[in-house]
Every structure is written in C-alpha cells, then in structure tokens.
Amino acid sequence: MSIANADVRLAENPDIVGKARTVLLHEADEIRQLAGRIGSAFEAAVHLVLACRGRIVVTGMGKSGHIGGKIAATLASTGTPAFFMHPAEASHGDLGMITAEDVVIALSNSGESDEIINILPAIRRIGARILSITGTENSTLSRESDVHLSAAVSHEACPLGLAPTASTTAALALGDALALCVLDLREFTAEDFARSHPGGSLGRKLLVRIKDVMRSGDAIPCIGEEATVQDAIQEITGKGMGFTAIVDKAQKPVGIFTDGDLRRLFVQGMTDSHAPITSVMNTHPKLLGMQQMAVDAVSLMEQHKINGFLAVNETQQLVGALNMHDLLKAKVV
C-alpha cells in the first residue's frame, strides 16, 4: 500500500486509534484486577519455585504455549533454570525431560486442554510438583495441581470474544510477577543477570574486565625514565595509542605522556626534543587494575576527559594499556 493510499484508509477509519486504546486500556484494567486478587496462593507458588531442586518445566498448548515459552525464558534469565516442553510431544517421549526434582508449570485458560490433562497422571507418577495457571478456578487442571493461580479475566479484548488476548496478557503478567518475586528472594543481582546474557550489552558491561580488552606485551606504549621527548614521540607514533607510559626499573608507571601534552609543549615554544621525558610528563597517570571491570574505564574517561589508561597488576607493575577504541571494539561502550 502506498503512503497516499494509507492516508486514504486512515481518513476512512478515524476510529482506529480509539479502538486500539480501548484494547490496551481493557487489558490494563484486567491486569489491575488480577493484582488485586494476588494472595496466599501466589505466595505458595513463589515458595514452590524457590524450593525446586531441579528445573522448572513450563507447558501449554496454542497461545498458552507461546506465553509459557516466554515465562520459561524469563525464569531462566533471572536465575531459575527453566525450559518449555510441548504437551503434545510430552506423551511421545518428551516426558523423559521431567524428573522428580522438577516443578511443572502448566498453562491453560480453560484448564481442560486435553494434551495437558492427558499427561497429568504421568507427571504425578514421576513425582514432579504441578503449578497451574488457568482462567477457570474449578477446572480439571486446577484441581489436580499442588498450587493453582487464577489468571481469569472478565472478557477478552477481542470484539468477538474468541481470540485469546486479555487472558494471555494476564497469564504473561502473572508469570512475570512470579519470576521477579523469585528473583528478589534469591537476591539475584545485575551481575548474575549478565552471566546469562554474555552476548548482550549488559553482559559486556558487567562481565568484561580490563584484562580482556587491554593491549599487552610489546603492544604497550612504554619508555623508561631515562628516555627523551624524542623517544616518547617515536613510541607514541609506533604504538598508535596516543600516549606512552613512563616506567621505572621495576616496571611501575611513574608518568604518562600524551600527544595532547606534546601539542601543548609546542604551543608553549618548546623546541628541544632531547629534553628528558621526566621533565614534561604527567606524574599522576590514571591507573586501573587489570581485574577491574572495563565499564569502570568508561566512567573514568568521561569523568576526567581522557582517552587512555594504564593497567597494572597487584604489585602495581605495568601490564597493559587501553583507550576508547579498545572499549568500542569490545562493545563495552
């Protein structure tokens, strides 16, 4: 559809925005009502998940299955080992995924989904506990569960009252509440979260250390205390980091000299390139421990308006150097 035709369609259907708002407000209202019904059953569900010594196995058919997959993913990423099991596949061998140490979370709006009801006896024989989330209080699934949570809604947002909409939103929100309450009681931290998201931006920021991104060995721009400004220029040019460290005989940094320092010297009229570097270097270089988080370097760079750091070991010896390009390459920034 062209933009022009789209404009015509919008002009012919001025109530589209109003209908969309009606759907969103209805689903939000159903969740508010659900929040008001949270009580002892929810507490029991949280403790059931916390006490689980195995995994959380989430199952559901159709739209409930899609919601179940999201709940399993949220639990897994927040410190509770979990996975989704398709109930139709369960009766054809996938029940072997379940152990007596597990908790099965079963979702069904009606509470009567045949695929789930048919595997309940087998789950009981295995010894796993069952937590159900349904939209019907008195259903086969709710009665056969150790703990039941109601995700009942007054009616669906669908104008036909057929497509699962408000009910799936309520079940998803209830699953989020369960996962986050468990997270809180486990004292799960941002760093714990990052460990299960090493490929994400948070994982990179919270797991990558200075030693993982710094340049080391011969790549470190470094000269001794006896060096001259000329030596510093050659080292800066050769290593391409925009600065060089100055170290003593014990390989401990005593200063840093940057290309910015060099420009300032020329502006001030200095012409003697054979002057000792110790007479012009910055004697207070910013040092980072190689075990520190790389994100610390980003904060210090912003705070001090600098572009590079020297990295030291536990005995304060120079072991690395890094600049903003290294942090960008590692996607820490």
Secondary structure, DSSP 8 states (H G I E B T S, - for coil): --HHHHHHHHHH-TTHHHHHHHHHHHHHHHHHHHHHT--HHHHHHHHHHHH-SS-EEEEESHHHHHHHHHHHHHHHHTT--EEE--HHHHTTTGGGG--TT-EEEEEESSS--HHHHTTHHHHHHHT-EEEEEES-SSSHHHHTSSEEEE---SS-SSTTS-S-SHHHHHHHHHHHHHHHHHHHHTT--HHHHHHT-TTSHHHHHHH-BHHHH-B-GGGS-EEETT-BHHHHHHHHHHH-SSEEEEE-TTS-EEEEEEHHHHHHHHHTT---TTSBGGGTSBSS--EEETTSBHHHHHHHHHHHT-SEEEEE-TT--EEEEEEHHHHHHTT--
